[in-house]
Amino acid sequence: MRLRKFSVIIISLILILSLVACPANPPGGDDDGSLEMVTLSGTFAGVMDEGFLLIATDTVTGFTYATAVGADGSFSIDVPKDNSCMYAVVDEAGRARGVMVFADNTRSISRDVPTTTDVTTGMKLSEDHTIFAAITLPSNIDPGKIDVDIDPDLLDDSVTARVSDGELLGFGTGSDFGKGSFTFPTAIGDGGKADPDGDGLPSVIDADDDGDGIPDDWDKFADGDDDALSVDPSPVVNFSLGFLLDIRENSGVYSYDTDNPAYTSESLEDALRRDMRIDFQVRFQDAADFASVESVRLFLPSSPAYAAALDAVEFKQEGGGFATYTFANGDTFTPTNASIAWSNFVETTSGDGYNIPENLNDPNTFTISVKIPQSSADLFEVGDIFTIEIQYSGGGVEYLSQMINYTYTNGTHFDGYTLTVGDTPVDDHAVYTLFNFGDNTPNQIVFANNTDDTVQFTFVPPKDEHGDYILPDETDGSADSGFRIELFPNPNLLPAGSESARNWNLEHKRFDSMLSDLTRIDDAGEVYFVGIVPLDYLKALVDLEADPVLDTFDMEYFLNFTTDSFIKNRLTFRLVDNTVPD
């Protein structure tokens, strides 16, 4: 799912946000960028003192708006006049509770999907309106339709969603939230920009907007238009939720190896708690907007319940301690350890949100990296929706949300290698010598000097929560993911401050190759990609004529599937010259 942004219109500040960007002059707006708004009010029944976020998505423009539901269940949300909107609710556990359904009809459809009927999910307001009957939400373990009785004149029954077995299809796979086992053969567009695949989930809470089976973060055409997203690509503020699976030791790879006799589901969960983190980034395009911010914090009522257990990590070290961080209100904080409870950043006035500090290097940006402590019983799950609240000095409040589309169940890693003359990819997996990650003994790369000139590596792509490969849309020009290797020489070879020693070439320190450009091997259902590195790059890292201990080097690989999410692992290898003497 691509970037999602919610706005609350307060006083005179109107922030119009789309599912991808925040244009200065949104479609349908006046020259000053504003829209004529009307207010929808009502009450949810039986939700006293529970936290919810009500989201409205304009089905024409794709812009989204949101408001926090009051402690008494009441809500009031401003939406564009005369534009049909879909309405969804996110609960305090950070999950989509349901989508409002305004009328059933019996139109049947014939597609390569389960037998379904359509329901109307669009409501169009020409003036302020109050829904007088209290609205009942489905249970938190049975999300789906939120039945709402409204004036038929307000219905837009051209906006529909599919229903199967009494539930919206998008909820039929439980925690997958739109990642159904079936796929739609073409972009359907029944729900317009709000719900391109018509599965019942507005794009803001749908892991696969167009229903093609490719999670949106990998999908060039996630909006179902068969074209790049058409909204203005210049956002006022951009919220990203990045993943890092950071496996630092050779033995870490073994933690994800199902052939490991010690491997269990519990050991995998322990490894994920050890290695996985989430990076929050809130970046403003305009310095004046950035300067007007009074607070940026996690909005707890519609963020996962385990947020309280997240640790802040990856603080910059300065001298013998850590750098000082500044929050939007000017308060500062200096960490005393590399990992501290994020709840230490509690917002002081209300106590129900955790602050995000300014980035030390990137201008106009707030960032924080967090991970779940190993002692916690919770883990990140598909469908978890993190919501950030931004408060401005003029009284405006803005909500930006991002959903987790998938989690990893394997540590992507190098699988094996082969030596070649020339860089023609070897697409037979049987040719490769497999690596062993059962212990921390460096794997060997054995070459014949003056004969071999290229090293080809196989590596496995990640798998999602079902054990299915996470693969990108591999059509031409679609890849926003990549495979990167960074090479590090044996530190004992380089005198301090002398990176030019032993003919070390700085340009050899990094090797890039886009995933879509790499050869793919399908071997009896197992998938591998081939990465190619010139042998000279590796030979420059070691001293083959000295002590064998100096023949080792480190290689840190990155598999990026978005600009913000990647898996990395730093491995130690030994380069061995196996040239037969004359």
Buried (B, 14 or more C-beta within 10 A) or exposed (E): BBBBBBBBBBEEBBBBBBBBBBBBEBBBBEEEBBBEBBBBEBBBEEBEEBBBBBBBBBBBBBBBBBBBBBEEBEBBBBBBBEBBBBBBBBBBBBBBBBBBBBBEEEEEBEBEBEEBBBBBBBBBBEEEBEBEEEBEBBEEEEBBBBBBEBEEEBBBBEBBBBBBEEBBBBBBBEBBBBBBEBBBEEBBBBBBBBBBBBBBBBBBBBBBBBBBBBBBBBBBBBBBBEEEBEBBEEBBBBBBBBBBBBBEBBEBBBBBBEEBEEBEEEBBBEBBBBBBBBBBBBBBBEEEBBEBBBBBBBBBBBBBBBBBBBBBBBBEEEEEEBEEBBBBBEEEBEBEEEBBBBBEBBBEEEEBBBBBBBBBEEEBBBBBBBBBEEEBEBBBBBBBBBBBBBBBEEEBBBBBBBBBBBBBBBBBBBBBBBBBEEEEBBBEBEEBBEBEBBEEEBBBBEBEEEEBBBBBBBBBBBBBBEEEEBBBBBEEEBBBBBBBBBBEBBEEBBEEEEEEEBEBEEEBBEBEBEBBEBBBBEEEEEBBBBBBBBBEBBBBBBBBEEEEEBBBBBBBBBBBBBEBBBBBBBBBBBBBBEEEEE
